[in-house]
Amino acid sequence: MQHVFALALGVFSIGIFVPALMSISAPVRANIFTKVLKEAGEAGSKAARHGLDIPGGVGRFIAKLPQKPGHLALAAHATPEGHWKFVNGKGEVFTAASPEEMSRVLKMLSPDGAAPDAKLSLYLSEETLFENARYLDKLPKGSVHHIVVGEQSFLLDVVSKGGGISRFARVRPNVLVPLSSRKAFDEAIWQLSRPLRKADIRVISLRTGARPTLSPSPHFDKTSGQALVDVVEPDSLAKAMTSVSGQTLLVSGEIRGDVLYFVPQSGPPRSLNLPQLREAALNADVNLIILRSRSPRQPGGRNWLWQRVEVGGLKGALKRETFADFLQALGAGGGGTFRVSATSQGRGRVIVEAVSQKQEALVPYSDVVGGWLGEVVSHVTGNVVITGVSAFNRDKERQQELDNRIIPGIPSFYQMIYLGSLIAGLMAWSVSREVWLMIWPPEQRLEYRTSAGFIAARAIKMIVFFLVFLPIAGIPLLILSLLLQVWTILSWVWAVLTSPVRVWRWYRKHSS
């Protein structure tokens, strides 16, 4: 009877659990487990706060910073009431609510022997800058401000224009990110901090009459080992993206509205519809990066862009170059200082715009074409000055979902569910094995003519058990196992509680 009850309850749990799981919307499914784990970790850290863990983890960041003579680094966080909480590397806390208290910050939190004129560096939380920035003018004069994002910190720049103040995070010496909104800022910082995988980057040269397709993988120069430029017919670029799914395409041109203008290696200037290119990139799951230039000639011969990335301050062929390093190298090559912004496009996409502050006022396109046709150059390398970058990339959530996949092509959510259910089934081993034996009884040696057939049948059964049955029924079986354990405990407790009554009945039965 217990076996029948276990089987019925297991089937019922599967019938309830699977439809409920499938009814969850795709965006929620994408990161449900990672969010749960993150929130659990944050809850644990909040339970052990000792001043080092003010909002944003700024206190923990300060504790890891090396101390410099003549400098004092403090974590700083503004409360909604306008009070400032300061923490030094030792975890000592000082709260300032008035100008008099603010003047004692350096004295109260300086280590023994610190000079009274020590340079003060304040590391601010994101909450402070995006929610309570109106209190920044209360901070000690002459202090240097930084913003802490995760395990990184960036110097804050302030620009006054038209009576207003704009704040920027200096991610690199020539790469700035405006503090417009927290969501856009976090997305921009994540995009800039993400490592670029050189093996996935394809530099495209648009040439009239060239091949209409792209090879699935890049070609490399046999002598230098550098990736060669991929030459493709302009009108076939959108269709050609389907063969390079998951990679990054770099195209040089000038964006004017919804049109991408460029000058092929031969022939007159041409244009392409930019929204159509981005739609094709979305459908092919391709990151499309456009290097904006007033003179958008197309690269030829060798991969001139890779050479540019490896100069201008970068040391050698870095294996983990980031988009920020990439922009820094472009700026060192004549692009100047870039201001970077990120705008969500929905459907797992974001447009990252990096605009050079050296960019001159736009001139009529006819004048630009005349300038292009009048230039005579022998090589493309070093002659294309970048005025900006427009990247149509996967957004943070989409890219993290792809990175979490163990098996490409299968959403990470389903892979997590598969592994989680498999582990759950192993945790409920006794119940899982019992239900499985009811579904597929053990093989009998007499049913097979040879030992090889018997062993093969048992192997197939084991494979089906671990790779099919447990991932499907593991979680419901774990619930069933827990229910059975609770039932056993309750039965034992009931037996203990009712034991006096049973003893009394036994006594009366045998004493009469």
CORJOTA-V905775 format. One record per run of one state. SS is the DSSP state (H for helix, E for strand, L for the rest). FROM is the first residue (numbers start at 1). TO is the last residue. If there is no record, write none. Layout:
# CORJOTA-V905775
ss:SS from:FROM to:TO
ss:SS from:FROM to:TO
This chain:
# CORJOTA-V905775
ss:L from:1 to:1
ss:H from:2 to:22
ss:L from:23 to:25
ss:H from:26 to:30
ss:L from:31 to:31
ss:H from:32 to:46
ss:L from:47 to:54
ss:H from:55 to:64
ss:L from:65 to:70
ss:E from:71 to:78
ss:L from:79 to:83
ss:E from:84 to:87
ss:L from:88 to:92
ss:E from:93 to:96
ss:L from:97 to:98
ss:H from:99 to:103
ss:L from:104 to:104
ss:H from:105 to:109
ss:L from:110 to:118
ss:E from:119 to:124
ss:L from:125 to:125
ss:H from:126 to:131
ss:L from:132 to:132
ss:H from:133 to:138
ss:L from:139 to:143
ss:E from:144 to:149
ss:L from:150 to:151
ss:E from:152 to:161
ss:L from:162 to:163
ss:E from:164 to:172
ss:L from:173 to:174
ss:E from:175 to:178
ss:L from:179 to:181
ss:H from:182 to:193
ss:L from:194 to:194
ss:E from:195 to:195
ss:L from:196 to:197
ss:H from:198 to:200
ss:E from:201 to:206
ss:L from:207 to:219
ss:E from:220 to:220
ss:L from:221 to:226
ss:E from:227 to:228
ss:L from:229 to:229
ss:E from:230 to:232
ss:L from:233 to:233
ss:H from:234 to:244
ss:L from:245 to:247
ss:E from:248 to:256
ss:L from:257 to:258
ss:E from:259 to:263
ss:L from:264 to:268
ss:E from:269 to:273
ss:H from:274 to:283
ss:L from:284 to:286
ss:E from:287 to:293
ss:L from:294 to:296
ss:E from:297 to:297
ss:L from:298 to:301
ss:E from:302 to:302
ss:L from:303 to:303
ss:H from:304 to:309
ss:L from:310 to:321
ss:E from:322 to:322
ss:H from:323 to:335
ss:L from:336 to:337
ss:E from:338 to:346
ss:L from:347 to:348
ss:E from:349 to:356
ss:L from:357 to:364
ss:H from:365 to:374
ss:L from:375 to:385
ss:E from:386 to:394
ss:L from:395 to:395
ss:H from:396 to:403
ss:L from:404 to:411
ss:H from:412 to:427
ss:L from:428 to:428
ss:H from:429 to:439
ss:L from:440 to:444
ss:H from:445 to:447
ss:L from:448 to:450
ss:H from:451 to:511
ss:L from:512 to:512
